[in-house]
Amino acid sequence: MSVRIRRRVLLDHLRSALWVMPTASVVIFLMAGAVLSHVSIGDNSPLRWLVFQGTPQDARQMLIVVSSTMITVTGLVFALTIIALQIASGQYSPRLLRNFMRDRGTQFVLSVFVGAFAYSTAGLHTVGVQNPDEAAFMPRLAVSGSLGLALASLGVLIYFIHHLSSSIQIDTIMSMIVKETLEVIDNLYPDQLGYLEPEEHCPDPPAWAITLPSDHSGYIQDVAPEALVQAATRQDLVIRFVRMVGDHVVAGTPIAWAWHRSADHAPTEAVLREAIRNSIQVGFERTMLQDVPFGIRRLVDIGNRALSSAINDPYTATQALHHLSVVLCVLARRRLGDRLYRDEHGTVRVAMPFPAFAEYLRLGTEQIRRFGAKEPAVARGLVRLLKNVGSSTTSEDRRAAAARHIRLVLDDAKREAAQPADLEGLLAEGAAALSELEADRPQLAPGSARDLTL
């Protein structure tokens, strides 16, 4: 695995780990306690009245109370966090657990409570301990720090209750997914449609191409093909991946093709397999490093779960469509296509397939359309989503794809509707959307000064 992929995967793992910030907090608080225990406040200091005024035994008793309180509150925070995870996985989607694990607010709260517990408990090792020939050790400033942490923890607990109640609201969850997905889109597809050359596509392998198997089973999480480009350049090869980021691969099955321009030259398979291992990351779960469909998948999961017979919440499904509309409209304005990686002479060496716009549109609408066909409100939400998507782009192919999905929505609604009267508003809105999307529309020339994002 390349250093670039290893660094990105490690940072993503550390962001998702619930133990990293609390562990760092324990270390920092213990170091702070050790430093403060060697700082003394003189009797004539104007800060004398701010530090702890009790006896060593009073200080020891206070540390016992603070440490026991902190461990109790930490257990409460863990319990509330587990409840939030159960709500998210049970009512929304099991693929949302990673978002709650990555939540900085929860990690911060746990860090404060665990750090305060470690700080106060470590103080019991020395504070109030009296040797026969010495007075009891009494670092007043360090003991005052424990009291300050206890008071600060009250505010942190109130913040956590507010933060948790806000974070499990469905609008907050979906907004968080949209924000994360749009960041990935901006990284993968920075170019606006219509400004540059047409979308690129992977080359087709010739008959003499060899297959390169995967060494691991799991989901493709990240791609950094620099090592693979170098290996392909040295052998004058072209390598095309079979699977996309987010796809599941099985060890021993083909993950890529490799070929030389001439059938007489056979690629060195061992070198290429090593380069592939250094160029992709395969893990046990999907991540948002480069996986735009995974963000769409989570929004669709929320809509599907809301339409299930156990929940039966069409409005939440409609809200999911609103957030899907934001993502799909941004994709409709972007130059998509496969990723072609070239050598220094501009020759294509590595080709990585990425979803086309039609695949994104299908992923974002098909399942909700099938599950929500009986509910006119959901069908109208789909029509509005597709109308917005079609209106956001100047591409005739993308507008035609949106129109085709509108027809599918109307056909399913006609078949599943309980009463013809339920369809009147839907059919009228669908006809108006089709009329707008199929009307002649002037195309912007490449390099036009008009802003396609408006």
C-alpha positions in Angstrom: 0.0 0.0 0.0 1.4 3.4 -0.9 2.2 6.0 1.7 -0.5 8.3 0.4 -3.2 5.6 0.8 -1.9 4.4 4.1 -1.9 8.0 5.5 -5.5 8.7 4.3 -6.8 5.3 5.6 -5.1 5.8 8.9 -6.5 9.4 9.3 -10.0 8.1 8.4 -9.7 5.3 10.9 -8.5 7.6 13.7 -11.4 10.0 13.0 -13.8 7.1 13.3 -12.2 5.6 16.5 -14.1 6.6 19.7 -11.0 6.0 21.8 -8.4 8.3 20.2 -9.5 11.7 21.7 -10.2 10.2 25.2 -6.9 8.5 25.3 -5.1 11.7 24.3 -7.1 13.6 26.9 -6.0 11.2 29.6 -2.3 11.7 28.7 -2.7 15.5 28.5 -4.6 15.8 31.8 -2.1 13.6 33.6 0.8 15.7 32.3 -1.1 18.9 33.4 -1.6 17.4 36.9 2.1 16.6 37.2 3.1 20.1 36.2 0.6 21.9 38.4 1.5 19.8 41.4 5.0 21.5 41.3 3.5 25.0 41.1 3.0 26.7 44.4 1.1 29.9 45.2 2.7 32.0 47.9 0.8 33.2 50.9 1.2 36.8 49.7 0.1 36.1 46.1 -3.1 37.9 44.9 -4.2 34.6 43.5 -4.2 32.9 46.9 -7.9 33.3 47.3 -8.5 31.4 44.0 -6.9 28.2 45.0 -8.2 25.4 47.3 -8.2 26.5 51.0 -8.9 23.3 52.7 -6.7 20.8 54.5 -4.9 17.9 52.8 -7.6 15.5 54.0 -10.3 17.8 52.7 -8.5 17.8 49.3 -8.2 14.1 49.3 -11.9 13.7 50.0 -12.8 16.1 47.3 -10.7 14.2 44.8 -12.5 11.0 45.7 -15.9 12.7 45.1 -14.8 14.2 41.8 -13.3 10.9 40.5 -16.3 8.8 41.5 -18.7 11.4 40.0 -16.7 11.5 36.7 -16.7 7.8 36.2 -20.5 7.7 36.9 -21.2 10.4 34.4 -18.8 8.8 31.9 -20.9 5.6 32.1 -24.0 7.7 31.5 -22.5 9.3 28.4 -21.6 5.9 27.1 -25.1 4.6 27.7 -26.7 7.5 26.0 -24.3 7.1 23.1 -25.3 3.5 22.7 -29.0 4.4 22.7 -28.4 6.9 20.0 -26.6 4.3 17.9 -29.5 1.9 18.4 -32.0 4.6 17.3 -29.9 5.4 14.2 -29.4 1.8 13.1 -32.9 0.7 13.9 -35.0 3.6 12.5 -32.7 5.1 9.9 -29.9 2.9 8.6 -27.2 0.6 10.0 -24.7 2.4 7.7 -25.1 5.5 9.9 -23.2 4.1 12.9 -19.9 5.3 11.4 -21.2 8.9 11.4 -22.0 8.7 15.1 -18.6 7.2 15.9 -16.9 10.1 14.0 -18.9 12.7 15.8 -16.5 15.2 17.3 -19.0 16.4 19.9 -19.4 13.0 21.5 -15.6 12.4 21.4 -15.0 15.8 23.0 -17.4 15.1 25.9 -16.0 11.7 26.6 -12.5 13.2 26.5 -13.4 15.8 29.2 -15.0 13.3 31.5 -12.4 10.6 31.2 -9.6 13.1 31.5 -11.1 14.6 34.6 -11.5 11.1 36.1 -7.8 10.3 35.4 -6.7 13.7 36.7 -8.5 13.3 40.0 -7.7 9.7 40.5 -4.0 10.2 39.8 -4.1 13.0 42.5 -5.1 10.4 45.1 -1.7 8.8 44.7 0.1 11.7 46.4 -2.4 14.3 47.8 -2.9 14.0 51.5 -0.3 11.2 51.8 1.8 11.9 54.9 5.2 10.4 55.7 6.3 10.2 59.3 9.0 12.9 58.9 7.1 15.2 56.5 3.9 17.2 56.3 1.1 15.9 54.1 1.6 16.8 50.4 -0.8 19.5 49.4 -0.5 20.9 45.8 -3.2 23.5 46.1 -3.2 24.6 42.5 -3.4 21.1 41.2 -6.3 20.3 43.6 -8.0 23.5 42.5 -7.7 22.2 38.9 -9.8 19.1 39.9 -12.5 21.4 41.3 -12.4 23.5 38.1 -12.8 20.3 36.0 -15.8 19.2 38.0 -17.5 22.6 37.5 -16.7 22.6 33.8 -18.0 19.1 33.5 -21.5 20.3 34.4 -21.5 22.6 31.4 -20.1 19.8 29.2 -22.9 17.4 30.4 -25.6 20.0 29.5 -23.9 20.5 26.1 -23.8 16.7 25.5 -27.6 16.3 26.2 -28.4 19.1 23.8 -25.9 17.8 21.2 -27.2 14.2 21.4 -30.8 15.2 21.1 -30.0 17.3 18.1 -27.7 14.8 16.4 -30.4 12.0 16.3 -32.9 14.2 14.6 -33.4 13.0 11.0 -32.8 16.4 9.4 -29.5 16.8 11.2 -28.4 13.3 10.1 -29.3 13.8 6.5 -27.7 17.2 6.4 -24.5 15.7 7.7 -24.6 13.0 5.0 -25.2 15.6 2.3 -22.3 17.8 3.5 -19.9 14.8 3.5 -21.1 13.6 0.1 -20.7 17.1 -1.5 -17.1 17.3 -0.1 -16.3 14.0 -1.9 -18.0 15.3 -5.1 -15.9 18.4 -5.0 -12.7 16.4 -4.7 -13.6 13.9 -7.4 -15.5 16.1 -9.9 -14.2 19.7 -9.6 -15.0 20.6 -13.2 -18.3 22.0 -14.3 -20.1 20.4 -17.3 -19.7 22.3 -20.5 -16.5 24.1 -19.8 -14.0 21.4 -20.7 -13.7 18.5 -23.1 -16.3 15.7 -23.1 -16.3 13.0 -20.4 -13.6 10.4 -20.6 -14.2 6.7 -20.7 -12.1 3.6 -20.0 -10.6 1.9 -23.1 -11.9 -1.5 -24.0 -9.4 -4.4 -23.4 -8.2 -6.3 -26.5 -8.5 -10.0 -26.8 -4.9 -10.6 -25.6 -5.4 -8.7 -22.3 -4.6 -10.7 -19.1 -6.6 -10.5 -15.9 -5.1 -9.5 -12.6 -6.8 -11.1 -9.6 -7.5 -9.4 -6.3 -5.4 -10.5 -3.3 -8.0 -9.6 -0.7 -11.7 -9.7 -0.2 -13.7 -6.6 0.8 -14.7 -3.2 -0.5 -12.5 -1.0 -2.6 -12.1 2.1 -0.3 -9.5 4.3 -1.9 -7.4 4.5 -5.1 -4.0 6.2 -5.5 -2.6 4.7 -8.7 0.8 6.5 -8.9 2.8 3.2 -8.3 0.6 1.4 -10.9 1.2 4.2 -13.5 4.9 3.8 -13.0 4.8 0.0 -13.3 2.6 0.2 -16.4 4.9 2.9 -18.0 8.0 0.7 -17.5 6.3 -2.2 -19.3 4.5 0.1 -21.8 1.1 -1.3 -20.7 -2.4 -0.1 -20.2 -4.3 -1.3 -17.1 -8.0 -1.0 -16.7 -9.8 -1.8 -13.4 -12.9 -4.0 -13.6 -14.3 -2.7 -10.3 -15.2 0.8 -9.0 -14.5 2.4 -5.7 -17.2 1.0 -3.4 -17.5 -2.3 -5.2 -17.0 -5.6 -3.3 -14.2 -7.8 -4.6 -13.4 -11.4 -3.7 -9.9 -12.7 -3.4 -8.9 -14.5 -6.6 -11.4 -12.9 -8.8 -10.4 -10.4 -11.6 -9.9 -6.8 -10.4 -8.2 -5.4 -13.5 -7.1 -6.1 -17.1 -3.6 -5.4 -18.4 -2.4 -5.4 -22.0 0.4 -4.2 -24.3 -0.4 -2.6 -27.6 1.1 -5.6 -29.2 -0.1 -9.2 -28.6 3.5 -10.4 -28.7 4.4 -8.7 -25.4 3.2 -10.4 -22.3 3.0 -8.3 -19.1 4.9 -9.3 -16.0 2.0 -10.3 -13.8 3.9 -10.5 -10.5 5.1 -6.9 -10.8 1.6 -5.6 -11.7 -0.1 -7.4 -8.8 2.4 -5.9 -6.4 1.7 -2.4 -7.9 -2.1 -3.0 -7.5 -1.6 -3.9 -3.9 0.2 -0.5 -3.4 -2.4 1.4 -5.4 -5.7 0.4 -3.8 -7.1 -0.1 -0.3 -9.5 -3.0 0.2 -11.4 -3.0 3.6 -14.2 -4.7 5.3 -16.6 -1.7 5.0 -17.3 1.1 2.6 -16.0 4.6 3.5 -16.5 8.1 2.1 -12.9 8.6 1.0 -13.9 8.4 -2.7 -17.3 6.7 -2.6 -20.0 9.1 -3.7 -22.5 6.3 -4.2 -22.2 5.4 -0.6 -23.4 8.8 0.5 -26.4 8.4 -1.9 -26.9 4.9 -0.6 -27.3 6.1 3.0 -29.9 8.7 2.1 -31.8 6.1 0.1 -31.6 3.7 3.1 -33.4 6.4 5.2 -36.1 6.8 2.6 -36.6 3.0 2.3 -36.7 2.5 6.0 -39.3 5.2 6.4 -41.5 3.5 3.8 -41.3 0.1 5.5 -44.5 -1.2 7.0 -42.9 -1.1 10.5 -42.4 2.7 10.4 -44.7 3.9 7.6 -43.5 7.5 7.6 -43.9 9.0 4.1 -42.9 12.5 5.2 -39.4 11.3 6.2 -39.1 9.6 2.9 -40.0 12.9 1.2 -37.4 14.6 3.3 -34.8 12.1 2.1 -35.8 13.0 -1.5 -35.2 16.7 -0.7 -31.7 15.9 0.4 -31.1 13.6 -2.5 -32.1 16.4 -4.8 -29.3 18.5 -3.5 -26.7 15.8 -4.2 -28.1 14.8 -7.6 -28.4 18.4 -8.8 -24.8 19.0 -8.0 -23.8 15.9 -9.9 -26.0 16.9 -12.8 -23.8 20.0 -13.3 -20.4 18.2 -13.0 -18.2 16.6 -15.6 -18.3 13.0 -14.5 -16.9 10.0 -16.4 -14.1 7.5 -15.7 -10.7 8.5 -14.3 -7.8 8.1 -16.8 -4.3 8.4 -15.3 -1.5 9.3 -17.8 2.3 9.1 -17.9 4.5 12.2 -18.4 4.0 11.9 -22.2 0.2 12.0 -21.9 -0.3 8.3 -22.7 -3.2 6.6 -20.8 -1.7 4.0 -18.4 -4.4 3.3 -15.8 -8.1 3.6 -16.2 -10.5 3.5 -13.3 -14.2 3.3 -13.9 -16.6 5.6 -12.0 -20.4 5.8 -12.2 -22.0 7.7 -15.0 -24.8 10.2 -14.2 -27.5 7.7 -15.2 -26.2 5.3 -12.6 -26.2 8.0 -9.9 -29.8 8.9 -10.9 -30.9 5.3 -10.8 -29.3 4.7 -7.4 -31.0 7.7 -5.9 -34.5 7.1 -7.2 -35.3 3.5 -8.2 -35.8 1.8 -4.8 -37.7 4.7 -3.3 -39.9 4.8 -6.4 -40.8 1.1 -6.1 -41.4 1.2 -2.3 -43.3 4.5 -2.4 -45.4 3.9 -5.5 -48.6 3.6 -3.4 -48.0 7.0 -1.7 -48.8 10.0 -3.9 -46.8 12.3 -1.7 -43.6 10.3 -2.2 -44.3 10.1 -6.0 -44.7 13.9 -6.2 -41.4 14.2 -4.2 -39.7 12.1 -6.8 -41.2 14.1 -9.7 -40.0 17.3 -8.1 -36.5 15.8 -7.5 -36.2 14.7 -11.1 -37.5 18.0 -12.4 -34.9 19.9 -10.4 -32.2 17.5 -11.6 -33.2 18.0 -15.2 -33.4 21.7 -14.9 -29.9 21.9 -13.3 -28.1 20.6 -16.4 -27.7 21.6 -20.0 -26.9 18.0 -21.1 -29.7 16.6 -23.2 -28.7 13.0 -22.2 -29.1 13.9 -18.5 -32.4 15.7 -19.1 -33.7 12.8 -21.0 -32.7 10.4 -18.2 -34.6 12.6 -15.7 -37.6 12.6 -18.0 -37.5 8.8 -18.4 -37.5 8.3 -14.6 -40.5 10.7 -14.3 -42.4 8.5 -16.7 -41.5 5.5 -14.5 -42.8 7.3 -11.4 -46.1 8.1 -13.1 -46.5 4.5 -14.5 -45.9 3.0 -11.0 -48.2 5.5 -9.4 -51.0 4.7 -11.9 -50.7 1.0 -11.2 -50.5 1.2 -7.4 -52.9 4.1 -6.6 -55.9 3.3 -4.4 -58.1 6.0 -5.9 -57.9 7.9 -9.3 -58.5 11.1 -7.4 -55.2 10.6 -5.6 -53.4 10.9 -8.9 -54.8 14.2 -10.2 -52.2 16.5 -8.7 -49.4 14.1 -9.4 -50.3 13.6 -13.1 -50.6 17.3 -13.6 -47.3 18.0 -12.0 -45.6 15.2 -13.9 -46.9 16.4 -17.2 -45.7 19.9 -16.5 -42.2 18.6 -15.6 -42.0 16.4 -18.7 -43.0 19.4 -20.9 -40.3 21.5 -19.4 -37.5 18.9 -19.6 -38.4 17.9 -23.2 -38.7 21.5 -24.5 -36.0 22.7 -26.8 -33.3 24.5 -24.8 -30.2 26.3 -26.2 -26.9 24.7 -25.2 -24.0 26.6 -23.8 -20.9 26.4 -25.8 -17.7 25.1 -24.2 -15.9 28.0 -22.6 -19.1 30.1 -22.2 -18.8 32.9 -19.6 -22.2 32.0 -18.1 -22.1 30.3 -14.7 -23.6 26.8 -15.0 -24.1 26.6 -11.2 -26.8 29.2 -11.1 
